[in-house]
Amino acid sequence: MTRAASKAIPRRLGALLGAAALAAPLTVALGTTAHAAPSACTAGTGPYQAKAERFLGRTVDGKQSAADCRAIRDFQLGHGITPAIGYAGPVTWAVMDLVSRQRAAGDNPNAAGKCPTNKGRIACVDLSRQLSWIQDGKRLTFGPVPIRSGRDGYETRTGLKRVYWRSIDHWSTLYNVRMPYSQFFDGGQAFHAIDGSVWSAPGSHGCVNMRRADAKSYWSLLKNGDDVYVYGNKPGT
């Protein structure tokens, strides 16, 4: 899609599509249905059982049932959590808590005003909530959508940046991996699609990892010279 064509799409539609992506069925990972064969649900009650039940909309009694186990396992399968056996442990709850905060952003992810809106078109990256979105001034154009930023030792650098190079089918010679829809904004750090889950550990080498459909939308909406603002701290780092 050209930039001119993207302008023909109602801006509100872009925002709604981004919000819908966060509210999608939990068996969806990285924009594609999870194909891994379900593991056996053999786990007992985990330390975060009641919180997991509340998050999943199940009866909250703090006791593992076969149905609870399957629901927790489906969430794990959809969000790249291993082992996916239905145990409500700290890793599973941390992802559920992050997803809750992402959903709470709704259609106003910049309510706190931390991403500058006086720059015209800008891609905002909130490391604390692991969210990104695009604004035209104060108007939300696309998102918010979940992202995966840099892990310990490879943190995504904060501050005001600009897209300076785009490579639609980029191949990283450093890490020997495909980086579709790459848009570089700070040295080797870029927006790009990945094949795994954006919620899975341990994180990127500094890039802002995205689901393929989201990275493709960013490709159609951004261009060289557009601003990128990164702020916050990734949870647990």
C-alpha positions as CSV (number, residue, x, y, z in Angstrom):
1,M,0.0,0.0,0.0
2,T,1.3,3.5,-0.9
3,R,1.2,6.3,1.6
4,A,-1.4,8.0,-0.5
5,A,-3.6,4.9,-0.4
6,S,-3.2,4.5,3.4
7,K,-4.6,8.0,3.9
8,A,-7.8,6.9,2.2
9,I,-8.4,4.4,5.0
10,P,-10.3,6.0,7.9
11,R,-7.9,6.7,10.7
12,R,-10.4,5.3,13.2
13,L,-10.4,2.0,11.4
14,G,-6.6,1.7,12.0
15,A,-7.1,2.3,15.7
16,L,-9.9,-0.2,15.9
17,L,-7.9,-2.9,14.1
18,G,-5.0,-2.5,16.5
19,A,-7.3,-2.7,19.5
20,A,-9.0,-5.8,18.0
21,A,-5.7,-7.5,17.7
22,L,-5.1,-7.1,21.5
23,A,-8.6,-8.6,22.2
24,A,-8.2,-11.5,19.8
25,P,-8.8,-15.1,20.9
26,L,-6.0,-16.2,23.2
27,T,-5.2,-19.2,20.9
28,V,-3.8,-16.7,18.4
29,A,0.0,-16.1,18.5
30,L,1.9,-13.6,16.3
31,G,-1.1,-13.1,13.9
32,T,-1.4,-16.8,13.1
33,T,-3.2,-19.7,14.7
34,A,-1.0,-21.7,17.0
35,H,-0.5,-25.1,15.4
36,A,1.4,-26.9,18.1
37,A,-0.4,-30.1,19.3
38,P,-1.9,-29.5,22.7
39,S,0.1,-30.9,25.6
40,A,-1.6,-33.2,28.1
41,C,-3.2,-31.2,30.9
42,T,-1.6,-32.9,33.9
43,A,-0.7,-29.8,36.0
44,G,-2.0,-29.3,39.5
45,T,-2.9,-26.0,41.2
46,G,-0.3,-23.3,40.6
47,P,0.5,-20.4,42.9
48,Y,-1.3,-18.0,40.5
49,Q,-4.4,-20.2,40.0
50,A,-7.0,-17.8,41.3
51,K,-5.5,-14.8,39.3
52,A,-5.3,-17.0,36.2
53,E,-9.0,-18.0,36.6
54,R,-10.0,-14.4,37.0
55,F,-8.0,-13.3,33.9
56,L,-9.6,-16.1,31.8
57,G,-13.1,-15.4,33.0
58,R,-13.5,-18.6,34.9
59,T,-15.0,-19.4,38.3
60,V,-12.5,-18.1,40.8
61,D,-12.0,-20.8,43.5
62,G,-8.2,-21.2,43.4
63,K,-8.5,-24.9,42.6
64,Q,-7.4,-26.6,39.4
65,S,-10.0,-28.3,37.4
66,A,-9.7,-30.1,34.0
67,A,-11.4,-27.2,32.3
68,D,-9.2,-24.7,34.1
69,C,-6.1,-26.6,33.0
70,R,-7.2,-26.6,29.4
71,A,-7.9,-22.9,29.4
72,I,-4.6,-22.1,31.0
73,R,-2.8,-24.4,28.6
74,D,-4.5,-22.8,25.6
75,F,-3.3,-19.4,26.8
76,Q,0.2,-20.8,27.1
77,L,0.1,-22.3,23.6
78,G,-1.1,-19.0,22.2
79,H,1.6,-16.9,23.9
80,G,4.7,-19.0,23.4
81,I,4.9,-20.2,27.1
82,T,6.6,-23.5,27.7
83,P,6.0,-26.0,29.1
84,A,2.3,-25.6,28.0
85,I,0.8,-28.0,30.6
86,G,-1.8,-25.7,32.2
87,Y,0.2,-24.8,35.3
88,A,-0.5,-21.2,36.6
89,G,3.1,-20.4,37.5
90,P,4.9,-17.0,37.7
91,V,5.8,-16.9,34.0
92,T,2.3,-17.5,32.9
93,W,0.9,-15.0,35.3
94,A,3.5,-12.4,34.2
95,V,2.3,-12.7,30.6
96,M,-1.4,-12.5,31.7
97,D,-0.7,-9.4,33.7
98,L,1.1,-7.8,30.7
99,V,-1.7,-8.6,28.4
100,S,-4.2,-7.1,30.9
101,R,-2.2,-3.8,30.9
102,Q,-2.1,-3.9,27.1
103,R,-5.8,-4.3,26.8
104,A,-6.4,-1.5,29.3
105,A,-4.7,0.9,26.9
106,G,-7.8,0.7,24.8
107,D,-7.9,3.3,22.0
108,N,-6.1,5.9,24.1
109,P,-2.6,4.4,24.7
110,N,-1.1,7.9,25.1
111,A,-3.4,9.0,27.8
112,A,-0.4,9.8,30.0
113,G,1.0,12.0,27.3
114,K,4.5,10.4,27.5
115,C,4.8,10.1,23.7
116,P,5.3,13.6,22.1
117,T,2.4,14.6,19.8
118,N,3.9,17.8,18.4
119,K,6.0,15.9,15.8
120,G,3.4,15.1,13.2
121,R,3.5,11.4,12.3
122,I,5.3,9.4,15.1
123,A,5.6,5.8,16.1
124,C,5.4,5.4,19.9
125,V,7.0,2.5,21.7
126,D,6.2,2.0,25.4
127,L,8.6,-0.5,26.8
128,S,6.8,-0.8,30.2
129,R,3.6,-2.0,28.6
130,Q,5.3,-3.6,25.5
131,L,3.1,-1.6,23.2
132,S,3.5,0.4,20.1
133,W,1.2,2.6,18.1
134,I,1.3,5.4,15.4
135,Q,-0.1,8.9,15.9
136,D,-0.6,11.8,13.5
137,G,-0.3,14.6,16.1
138,K,-2.8,13.9,18.8
139,R,-4.8,11.5,16.6
140,L,-4.3,7.8,16.9
141,T,-3.7,6.3,13.5
142,F,-2.9,2.7,14.2
143,G,-2.7,0.4,17.2
144,P,-1.9,-0.1,20.0
145,V,-0.3,-3.4,19.2
146,P,1.9,-5.7,21.3
147,I,5.6,-5.8,20.8
148,R,8.7,-7.5,22.1
149,S,11.7,-5.3,22.9
150,G,15.3,-6.0,23.8
151,R,16.3,-8.5,26.5
152,D,18.9,-7.9,29.2
153,G,22.2,-6.7,27.7
154,Y,20.5,-5.8,24.4
155,E,18.0,-3.2,25.6
156,T,16.0,-1.2,23.1
157,R,17.4,2.3,23.4
158,T,15.1,5.0,24.6
159,G,14.7,8.5,23.2
160,L,13.6,10.3,20.1
161,K,14.7,8.6,16.8
162,R,13.9,8.6,13.1
163,V,13.3,5.9,10.6
164,Y,16.4,6.1,8.4
165,W,16.4,2.8,6.4
166,R,13.7,0.3,5.3
167,S,14.2,-3.2,4.0
168,I,11.1,-5.2,3.3
169,D,12.7,-8.6,3.2
170,H,15.8,-8.0,5.4
171,W,18.2,-10.8,6.3
172,S,20.3,-10.3,9.4
173,T,23.9,-11.5,8.7
174,L,24.7,-10.9,12.4
175,Y,22.0,-13.3,13.8
176,N,21.3,-15.3,10.6
177,V,17.6,-14.7,10.7
178,R,14.9,-13.1,8.5
179,M,13.6,-9.7,9.6
180,P,10.6,-9.0,7.3
181,Y,9.3,-5.4,7.0
182,S,12.4,-4.0,8.7
183,Q,12.4,-0.2,9.5
184,F,15.6,0.9,11.2
185,F,15.5,3.8,13.5
186,D,18.6,3.5,15.8
187,G,21.7,1.8,14.5
188,G,20.8,-1.9,14.1
189,Q,17.5,-1.5,16.0
190,A,14.4,-1.7,13.9
191,F,10.7,-2.5,13.8
192,H,10.3,-5.9,12.1
193,A,8.1,-9.1,12.1
194,I,9.1,-12.3,13.8
195,D,7.9,-15.9,13.4
196,G,7.5,-16.6,17.1
197,S,5.4,-15.1,19.8
198,V,5.9,-11.5,20.8
199,W,5.2,-12.5,24.4
200,S,7.8,-15.2,24.6
201,A,11.1,-14.9,26.4
202,P,13.9,-13.9,26.3
203,G,13.3,-11.0,24.0
204,S,15.0,-9.4,21.0
205,H,18.6,-8.2,20.5
206,G,17.3,-4.6,20.7
207,C,14.8,-4.6,17.8
208,V,11.1,-4.0,18.3
209,N,9.6,-7.4,17.3
210,M,6.1,-7.4,15.9
211,R,3.4,-9.8,14.7
212,R,3.6,-10.0,10.9
213,A,0.3,-8.2,10.2
214,D,1.3,-5.3,12.5
215,A,4.8,-5.0,11.0
216,K,3.2,-4.9,7.5
217,S,0.8,-2.2,8.6
218,Y,3.8,-0.2,10.0
219,W,5.5,-0.6,6.7
220,S,2.6,0.9,4.8
221,L,2.2,3.8,7.3
222,L,5.7,4.9,8.0
223,K,8.5,6.3,5.7
224,N,12.1,7.4,6.0
225,G,12.3,10.5,8.2
226,D,9.3,9.7,10.4
227,D,9.8,10.0,14.1
228,V,10.0,7.2,16.6
229,Y,9.8,7.7,20.3
230,V,10.9,5.0,22.7
231,Y,10.3,5.3,26.5
232,G,9.9,3.2,29.7
233,N,11.5,0.0,30.8
234,K,10.7,-3.6,29.8
235,P,9.1,-5.5,32.7
236,G,11.6,-7.6,34.5
237,T,14.7,-5.8,33.1
